[in-house]
Amino acid sequence: MSRIARVFLVEDHPLTSAGIRTVLNRADVCEFAAAVGTHAQAVEVLPQIQADIALLDISLPDRSGLELIEPCTNRGLSVVMLSMHHEVTLLAEAFRRGARAYVSKHSAPQTVIRAIHYALHGQRYVCGMAAGVLLDAVTRGPHTKGYTQLTRREAEVAVCIASGRSTTEIARRLFVSTKTVDSHRLSIFRKLRVSSALQLARYSIAVQIAE
């Protein structure tokens, strides 16, 4: 990561909160502007801090962490959601409200760091577990109508693109060449009438498949 990110952490489990802070501090990628455990505390502290990134737990004891996304983005923070849950509806709602990244609490520390990096640079990111849920929804789930014009492989590539993955990352993930990925990208954009990864992500929200 090119610069130190100032992070606002909202996580109600003390051990999880301490673990996140320890890992990120050791990686020397961020400093913590504040760390709280409830929605009410977050709303109270938010106007008083200066931060770049909000790490928000979805399941808070008083209200949903999803309700903090808009207040955070309104103050210029990029939001990374932390969750044990990866339902398609939760993913879609998080990104619809303005989240930049979605990471499982089971993810490796490097995944959280990568999500912060993407969010800090205005890009979108989902962890492998969440991407798998999105892929299942595209290929077998009830919301396939938005991707029926794509082949199965194109649908896999579409999810990866909408999740913020680079051509090289997609190629490695799907065991194909970068040229093959580029070919699928052109076909996807043509069939869905989009011209960028951001437009594809927005399209995915509209059909409640990805961000």
N, C-alpha and C positions, 0 to 999 in steps of 0.2 A: 504494500500500500504506500502511495507516494507521500501522504501526509497523515499526521495524527488526527483521528476523528474524535470529536467530543460526543460522548454517548450518554443518553438518558435511558436508564434501564427501569422497566416496570415489570417486576416479577415477584409473586407473593410467597414463594417458597424460599426461606432463608438460605438453605444449603445450595439450591440451584442458583440463586442470585450471587452467592459468594463464589461458587464455582465458575460462573461466567466471568465475573470480574477478575478472578485469579488468572484464568486462561488468557483473557485478552490483555491484561496487564503484562503478563510474561511474554506475550508475542510482541509487545511494544508497538501496537497498532492503534491504540486509542487511550483516551483518558476519560474518566467518568465524571460527567457534570452533576449527576444525581442518580440515586437508586431508591425507588419506593416500591411498596407492595400492594397498593390498592388503586382503584380508579379515582377515588376521592383525593388521595394524596397526590396523584399525578396531576389532576386538574389544579390543585392548589400550588404545586411547585412549578409547573410548566411556565407560567409567565415570569418567573424569577431566574430562570437559567438560560445559558447560552449553550446550545448543542447543535450538532450536525445530524446525528442519527438517533432515532428512538427505537429501542429494542423492546417490543411489547409482547407480553404473554397474552394469549387470547382469553384464557380462563382465569379471571381475577375473582376474588371472593365477593366483591360488591356489585360489579357490573362487568360486561364483556369488554375485553381489551380492544375489540373492533371499534368501540365507541370513542376510543382515544385517537384513532387514525387521523380524522379530520382536524381536531384541535392541534395535533402535532404538525401536520402538513401546512396548516394555516400559519404556523410560526416558522415555517421554512425548514422543518426537520424531514429527512427522508426516513421512512418507516420500514423496519424489518420485523416481521411477525415471528414469534416463537410459539410453538404449539406441539401438543401430543396428538392432536387430531388433524386428519388430512382429508376430510370429506370435500368433495368437489364444491358443494355449496359454500363451505367456509372459505376455501381458496378463492372462489369467484367473488365472494362478498368482500374479502380483504383487499383484493386488487381493485374492485369497483370503488371502494372507499378511498383508494389512493396509496395503498401500501406498495413498496418497491420490491420487497423480497419476502419469502415465506420459508422458514427453516424449522425442521423437526428438532425437538429437544434431544432426540437420540443422535443427532448429527455429530460428526467429528468436529473438533475445534476449528480446523482449517475451513470447514464448510461455513461456519458462522462468520469467520474472517472474510471469506470470499463474498458472502452475502452483503456484508458491510461495505466492502470495496465496490461492488456493483451499485448498491444503493447510493453510495457517496458520489458516484459518477453519473447518477441519473438513469441507471439501467435497471432492468428487472431480473430477478433471480428466484428460482425455486430449488430446494434441495432434491436429492435423488428420490427420496421416499414420496414427496409430494408430486414430483414429475411422473413417478410410476402410477399414482392415482389418476393424474390427468390423462396419461396414456391409456389406462384401462377405460376411462370414461369415453375417450375418443374411439377406441377400437371395439369395445364391447358394451359400453354403458347405454343408458337411456337417452343421452343427449347427443347422439351421433349425427343428428340431422344437419348440424353445421358443417360437417366434414364428409358428407356422403359422396361428394364429387372427387374426393381424394382417394388414392390407393392407400392400402394399409401402411406401406413404408412412408408415403408422403405425410400421412397423419402423424406418424412417429416423429418425423422431421419437423412438422409444424409445431408440435408440442414443445420440442426442444428449442426451436427458434423463439416461440412465444415466452418460453421460460428464461430467455436471456443468454442462452448458450452460444458460444462462437462456433464457426464452421469446423474448426479443428476439434473442439470438444464434442460436437455432434458426431463427427467422423469416428472418433475413438469410441464413443458410447455405442454406436450402431455397427461398428466394425466395417465401415465402408471408407472409400477415399473421399478426400475433400472435393474433388471434381464431381463425384456422385451427389454429395450434399448440395453443391451449388446448382446442379441440374434439377434436383428435387425442389430447391428453393424457388427457382424460376418458374417451375410448373405450379407450385403452390400459390405463388403470388398471382400468376395468370388466372388460375381457376377461381381463386377467392377474390380477385380484383383488389388486391392490396399492393402496396409498393414498398413497405418497410416492415421491420420486425415490430415496431410500435403499433402500426396499423393492424398487424396480425394479432398482437396481444389484445387490442381493443375489440377486434372481431371475436376473439375467443371469449372475452367477457360477455359479449352480447348473447352468445349461445351457452353460457355458463359451463365452459369446458376448462379454460385456463385463465390466466390473468388477462 
